[in-house]
């Protein structure tokens, strides 16, 4: 029999439907892989083998009864621990929510279960999705399955969706959910040699997703390849009346319309992304991507996104401001951790609870956000940042009058070792330099593997599309995928 854990979404779903193997056999194989890898990779906060088997048994019964199977039938997935899952601990990788078991299910996870998927467990992440290396989790660092040749130093899997990227790259989950606020699907996908898509803001419901920055957060799919991402995104997306920012639009047939033929398409290459001192491997992979899309029939057009240089500071004003507001709900009163020192009053309890429950990076961002929202600074920082955000969005609108998609690198480097950048928050924030602009504009964007750098580590290319044009993003990404022929996998050491 084929090694089941090597299979992706399409192969598992189709194999189950054809009777080549059962969903229970698939779930059993992945449960064993998770158990074997968990001590080394720490990709999961909680494992739920019983839920994977329960969903698989239902799919097998439905198939035996001749029922129509869902888009994700028989596929066990990892669920980022930012999505509320009924009866299963949901922590956002924080101590302040440790032990919290929601009485409700997030819309995205419910859609996936309805489509026939099962849950292998809740994946580790940067605390409250704040981080680019998965080093801020209260439950320990996630380790990338990749290693530099001849070097045993543990590498960052990217963040915040580091548990998701590590699990998919290590083949202990065929796919995983992620959330992307400023690059948290795309950057970890690039670091670990997998594909990941952030759809248009509002395409997937945010209801039941622990909030970081509400005007930026968006759920998306992480999987082996473009086709698998398209399948999963179709299952996740859709209008949700419980989410006021949800798009009331039908979900397109992205998978059926996948087409790598780029003839008649124009691809924009923004000159502002050619940074001084750019990593030569990243520059080379970008040039390769341009050549691949040209080979697919696309016309390459140089464009300008003049306000790009302001994107990172704009993001690191808006996102912490929204986080400051969203995280005010964690006060020790209604749910989660409560630290009540002897003789303490209400304010003392608030302070003690948040001091014990939030990690250093979360506290840093709350303080930044509270500062920029405070009297005397609101107009100088927050209002100004919102104006610049509008200009950044307008840059993209103007560019898309002339091109169909935009091609840029996903991240400024390949994966770095844990501890290499965490001492300097500003250096860590620079990891988002290529991914933040699309997030500020609410645009769909995808990272696909483009090759290896001089250290044998994966590099990703990012395709950015017009609002609502996930199809254009997926098609351009497929054209790159077919020509990159990326088959590298981490050498198993765990």
Steps between C-alpha positions, in 0.01 A plus 500: 500500500608859436648674804181679599677783680668603174162580346335839480136606509402405144674162509347407838149616412502326162660184638235472771222563247635227268544250783878477459526541878266601778480833681566309822827366360601856406414639842684218674813562294503872568422455870807276526713752311389781731577294809847412372595855397341702778785471755751636247295759308250620766263588216184424699379643830228235530463181295154357432547156341150397606344788302694407187380139531141604575482716186665225296248240619215725389654545153549125464139440605371763258699346215366154581147643500558658157469856628664794322832579669622851581793692351727397789360152566750282680765771537631545857638850552676709761300790645693810603429562868347837420173342381240420765423128506205381707613300801869512404745737668553823308785713633645724226827359643458712814494419869208738545272261306654171614223255579231699314263261318249691287133407493488595132678425172662759273329539164812399306561181699132405482506540121801269483336236720184526287717440192624172650831605656616370837717663765843365593542766767548868578818644350754713682554862399649828610301623798181675381652472149763761590834393358695390195694202636268308735720587796235691698272202579437432867525129415852503363660561162389314190796347318521494122559154348766662278867516598801666341733234358747391765335720765269383777392851606117504522345730238194721526194370310380858451212661676247538622372181330821311580331188635297483180800537269715257698229232508428518127869511401578202727211304345329448834195687368395520134372855552436755772309818563692822549420861567675792337510848651820629343643190334439221751395246236733603220829544690486163682397331175810647335726396788391135484454441126120468489219705344274739689230744395349800674171581324337839461410652837150380585508191277525272808302572816685633803224384735649274766859600418688655791556860390838669457429794265144486375543704182791278389439145628400249233487121502659301220628162387845339524573180307746314276410676177278752323224252414469386862484860620221571251299198618536595867423867441176407321395304808597780743362804319149642487270765638433498872227726645670472841803692365427861405809509275407182309461535122150415381627339180474146359810282534650447152602158365870580535619142463304428183625824343871452574699586188874563474474664156599864553463613139329837487582571866723782621720451807616805695849519650514788752832681494467599867541135609859494368645588837859610556701206626239244394607141562646383165318166525168677549576729203591198287180314588299813412673516161426130452133565574488781246652269238253220584196724464640637175542142381135438592403777259472800729618848415733643767438865591700715741267688735529739790348467847642827634374476858645153559776641720239617749318165522697347788477800738134541405430136584684520831279788607163366383544136603616572860225762537235246409669236717493737796125531461433131429710365785334724758237226538752272675457634852457192719129564550309292245728219379859387487770565757424692817782614727354641821765587760393502864317821586509617139237728350361494148781706343760284676333188360505644147868584529602169657297294251642675195854497638482124549294415191660707223850441364761773436416553131127527568565750779729698270234529232225585748714782638583631152133483404380668815756777452401578139133508601553725802390860523748729330644224279193357327506750213878506475533122468181301452309745280811565293560127458146450375553773240820334381319166489253658258789618282655151499166352397465764228845406365376146443175621343696713256743218421219253431362730235801389293585148624316185604725378782816615676806281568735567793707294745312365801768570761836680504691182593468128551439353844730618778603317815291535814641778716680661207265798473273485803723728709430791265126559440568741213708244313223245552235743373698542176402143409160642402635762260376323183176359640351793693393720203249245365357457850450873547315510167294188580612326180534128424860380501670163484845358562631208296840326527751636249816302576779474756756755612875443536438331836251255355200672659170582325418838348151615408353727234190705570220570253269792589166543324210738470231490766273196449735354234628195684473318167760725339732450798456122495554479124821705504619298799429177312705626205793559736451166674506306174823663388678510836456122532566530874526149641746560785401369841668525836719207584330316783682539832207499744 
